[in-house]
């Protein structure tokens, strides 16, 4: 081999080393664990590290058909209320939880600390929980009047069932604008009250606190198609679809 051939081959070998070097270095820096050098902007992860799942709330299945509560609550109102309003709260709260990085162990924990989260989380988490509860404490073929331990508890707490009914109706009628009327248990005693918007008694920010036993939605979307502005008629007819057996389960 003459000097010219030797120099030519040496130059090609040097160029090949310069090209191959970075490729081999990059490949060798990627470990099976998924960790990488911080200099390339990647975040280091620990093999097998547990991740906290993002809480997502859900909508309960409606326990009856849309027309099951007629004539107290008409089918069209039920369908819109369940598929539009309630479904919307569920969608919105889950979007907010994800977007805002909300951390909560479960729905109860979320509600108990709702004051630390955004208004969007508060309103939609309340709307989700309240409606899930509302559908379950109603049902077709209601007796209108409770019996057994529920009747005994209401009579002990308010004098008679009729007096309880009057006070609950008053709470529903005096809630200005949108909100809910509630029967709750707190410290072994029954109490009646109301909350604005989608607040519920399980929230740390609620003006009424306690364990919910009965609830009535007095937002206009709950009754306006059938009753227009006659909230009093809606409330009066609603008693016919209260599922007192479900109230008894929650009374304990």
C-alpha positions as CSV (number, residue, x, y, z in Angstrom):
1,X,0.0,0.0,0.0
2,X,1.5,3.4,-0.9
3,X,1.3,6.5,1.3
4,X,-1.6,8.0,-0.7
5,X,-3.8,4.9,-0.2
6,X,-2.9,4.7,3.5
7,X,-3.9,8.3,4.2
8,X,-7.2,7.9,2.3
9,X,-8.2,4.8,4.3
10,X,-7.3,6.5,7.6
11,X,-9.4,9.5,6.9
12,X,-12.5,7.3,6.1
13,X,-12.0,5.4,9.4
14,X,-11.9,8.7,11.4
15,X,-15.1,10.1,9.8
16,X,-16.9,6.8,10.5
17,X,-15.8,7.0,14.2
18,X,-17.2,10.5,14.5
19,X,-20.6,9.5,13.0
20,X,-21.0,6.3,15.0
21,X,-19.9,7.7,18.3
22,X,-23.0,9.8,19.2
23,X,-25.4,7.1,17.9
24,X,-23.9,4.5,20.1
25,X,-23.7,6.8,23.1
26,X,-27.4,7.7,22.7
27,X,-28.4,4.1,22.5
28,X,-26.4,3.1,25.5
29,X,-27.9,5.9,27.7
30,X,-31.4,4.3,27.5
31,X,-31.8,1.7,30.2
32,X,-34.5,-0.9,30.4
33,X,-35.9,0.8,33.5
34,X,-37.1,3.8,31.5
35,X,-34.7,6.2,33.3
36,X,-32.6,8.6,31.2
37,X,-30.0,11.2,31.6
38,X,-31.4,14.4,32.9
39,X,-29.4,16.4,30.4
40,X,-31.9,15.5,27.6
41,X,-34.9,16.9,29.5
42,X,-36.5,13.6,30.4
43,X,-38.0,12.9,33.8
44,X,-36.5,10.0,35.7
45,X,-38.9,7.3,36.8
46,X,-38.5,4.5,39.3
47,X,-39.0,1.0,38.1
48,X,-42.3,-0.4,39.5
49,X,-43.2,2.9,41.2
50,X,-46.9,3.1,42.2
51,X,-48.9,6.0,40.7
52,X,-51.9,7.6,42.5
53,X,-55.0,7.0,40.3
54,X,-57.0,10.1,39.4
55,X,-60.4,10.1,41.1
56,X,-63.3,9.9,38.6
57,X,-66.9,10.2,39.7
58,X,-69.7,8.3,38.0
59,X,-73.4,8.5,37.4
60,X,-75.6,5.9,38.9
61,X,-78.0,3.9,36.7
62,X,-81.5,5.3,36.9
63,X,-83.4,2.7,39.1
64,X,-86.6,3.1,37.0
65,X,-87.8,4.3,33.7
66,X,-88.3,8.0,32.7
67,X,-92.1,7.7,33.0
68,X,-92.1,5.7,36.2
69,X,-92.7,8.7,38.5
70,X,-95.6,10.2,36.5
71,X,-97.8,12.1,37.2
72,X,-95.6,13.6,39.9
73,X,-92.6,14.0,37.7
74,X,-93.1,13.7,33.9
75,X,-91.1,11.5,31.6
76,X,-89.6,14.4,29.5
77,X,-88.4,16.2,32.6
78,X,-86.8,13.0,34.0
79,X,-85.1,12.3,30.7
80,X,-83.6,15.7,30.3
81,X,-82.7,16.0,34.0
82,X,-80.8,12.6,34.0
83,X,-79.2,12.6,30.5
84,X,-78.4,16.3,30.2
85,X,-78.1,18.0,33.6
86,X,-76.8,15.2,35.7
87,X,-74.6,13.7,33.0
88,X,-73.2,17.2,32.4
89,X,-72.2,17.5,36.1
90,X,-70.4,14.2,35.9
91,X,-68.5,15.1,32.7
92,X,-67.6,18.5,34.0
93,X,-66.3,17.4,37.4
94,X,-64.1,14.6,35.9
95,X,-62.6,17.1,33.4
96,X,-61.9,19.5,36.2
97,X,-60.4,16.9,38.5
98,X,-58.0,15.8,35.7
99,X,-57.2,19.3,34.5
100,X,-56.5,20.7,38.0
101,X,-54.7,17.7,39.3
102,X,-57.2,17.2,42.1
103,X,-56.0,14.6,44.6
104,X,-58.6,12.8,46.8
105,X,-58.9,9.3,48.1
106,X,-62.6,9.0,47.2
107,X,-65.8,11.0,46.7
108,X,-66.3,11.5,50.4
109,X,-62.8,12.9,50.9
110,X,-63.4,15.2,47.9
111,X,-66.6,16.6,49.3
112,X,-65.2,16.9,52.8
113,X,-62.4,19.2,51.4
114,X,-64.3,20.8,48.6
115,X,-63.5,24.3,49.9
116,X,-59.9,23.8,48.9
117,X,-60.8,23.2,45.2
118,X,-62.1,25.4,42.4
119,X,-65.7,26.5,42.0
120,X,-66.0,24.2,39.0
121,X,-65.1,21.2,41.0
122,X,-67.4,22.3,43.9
123,X,-70.4,22.9,41.7
124,X,-70.1,19.8,39.6
125,X,-69.0,17.4,42.3
126,X,-72.1,18.5,44.3
127,X,-74.3,18.2,41.2
128,X,-73.0,14.6,40.7
129,X,-73.5,13.5,44.3
130,X,-76.8,15.2,44.9
131,X,-78.4,13.7,41.8
132,X,-77.1,10.2,42.5
133,X,-78.7,10.5,45.9
134,X,-81.9,12.0,44.6
135,X,-82.7,9.3,42.1
136,X,-82.3,6.6,44.8
137,X,-84.6,8.1,47.4
138,X,-87.5,8.3,44.8
139,X,-89.4,5.5,43.2
140,X,-92.8,4.5,41.7
141,X,-95.6,3.3,43.8
142,X,-94.7,5.5,46.8
143,X,-96.8,5.2,50.0
144,X,-96.8,9.0,50.6
145,X,-96.4,8.4,54.3
146,X,-93.6,6.4,56.0
147,X,-94.1,3.7,58.6
148,X,-91.9,1.8,61.0
149,X,-88.7,3.4,62.3
150,X,-88.8,6.3,59.8
151,X,-92.2,7.4,61.1
152,X,-91.1,6.9,64.7
153,X,-88.0,9.0,64.1
154,X,-89.8,11.8,62.4
155,X,-92.5,11.8,65.0
156,X,-89.9,12.0,67.8
157,X,-87.9,14.7,66.0
158,X,-90.7,16.9,64.9
159,X,-93.8,16.0,66.8
160,X,-95.8,14.3,64.0
161,X,-95.1,13.4,60.4
162,X,-97.4,16.2,59.2
163,X,-95.3,18.7,61.2
164,X,-92.1,17.3,59.6
165,X,-93.7,17.6,56.2
166,X,-94.7,21.2,56.8
167,X,-91.2,22.1,57.9
168,X,-89.5,20.3,55.0
169,X,-91.9,21.9,52.5
170,X,-91.1,25.3,54.0
171,X,-87.4,24.7,53.5
172,X,-88.0,23.8,49.9
173,X,-90.2,26.8,49.2
174,X,-88.0,29.4,51.0
175,X,-84.8,28.4,49.2
176,X,-84.4,31.4,47.0
177,X,-83.3,30.6,43.5
178,X,-81.7,27.2,42.9
179,X,-80.9,24.7,45.5
180,X,-81.9,21.7,47.6
181,X,-84.0,20.9,50.7
182,X,-82.6,18.3,53.1
183,X,-83.4,16.0,56.0
184,X,-80.2,15.2,57.7
185,X,-79.0,13.4,60.9
186,X,-76.3,15.0,63.0
187,X,-75.1,14.1,66.4
188,X,-78.1,11.7,66.8
189,X,-80.6,14.4,66.0
190,X,-82.7,15.0,62.9
191,X,-82.6,18.4,61.2
192,X,-84.2,20.1,58.2
193,X,-82.5,22.8,56.1
194,X,-81.5,23.8,52.6
195,X,-78.4,24.5,50.5
196,X,-77.8,26.8,47.6
197,X,-76.9,25.7,44.1
198,X,-75.3,22.2,44.2
199,X,-73.9,22.3,47.7
200,X,-74.6,19.3,49.9
201,X,-74.5,18.7,53.7
202,X,-71.3,16.6,53.3
203,X,-69.3,19.6,52.2
204,X,-67.0,21.4,54.5
205,X,-68.3,24.7,53.1
206,X,-72.0,23.8,53.4
207,X,-74.2,26.0,55.6
208,X,-76.1,22.8,56.5
209,X,-74.1,19.8,57.7
210,X,-75.1,16.3,58.5
211,X,-75.7,12.8,57.0
212,X,-78.3,13.1,54.2
213,X,-81.5,11.1,54.7
214,X,-83.8,12.8,52.2
215,X,-83.4,15.5,49.5
216,X,-85.5,17.5,47.1
217,X,-84.1,19.2,44.1
218,X,-85.8,22.7,43.7
219,X,-83.8,23.9,40.7
220,X,-86.2,25.0,38.0
221,X,-84.9,22.3,35.6
222,X,-86.3,19.7,38.0
223,X,-89.9,20.8,37.5
224,X,-90.4,23.7,35.0
225,X,-91.5,21.8,31.9
226,X,-94.5,20.4,33.8
227,X,-95.2,22.9,36.6
228,X,-93.7,26.1,35.1
229,X,-93.3,28.5,38.1
230,X,-95.6,26.5,40.5
231,X,-92.9,25.1,42.8
232,X,-95.5,24.5,45.4
233,X,-97.4,22.0,43.3
234,X,-94.2,20.2,42.4
235,X,-93.2,19.9,46.1
236,X,-96.8,18.8,47.1
237,X,-96.8,16.0,44.4
238,X,-93.3,14.9,45.1
239,X,-94.2,13.3,48.4
240,X,-96.0,10.6,46.4
241,X,-92.7,9.3,44.9
242,X,-90.5,9.4,48.0
243,X,-89.0,5.9,48.5
244,X,-89.3,5.6,52.3
245,X,-87.6,2.2,52.3
246,X,-84.4,3.9,51.0
247,X,-84.7,6.6,53.6
248,X,-85.0,3.8,56.2
249,X,-81.7,2.2,55.0
250,X,-80.0,5.5,55.4
251,X,-81.5,6.1,58.8
252,X,-79.7,3.0,60.0
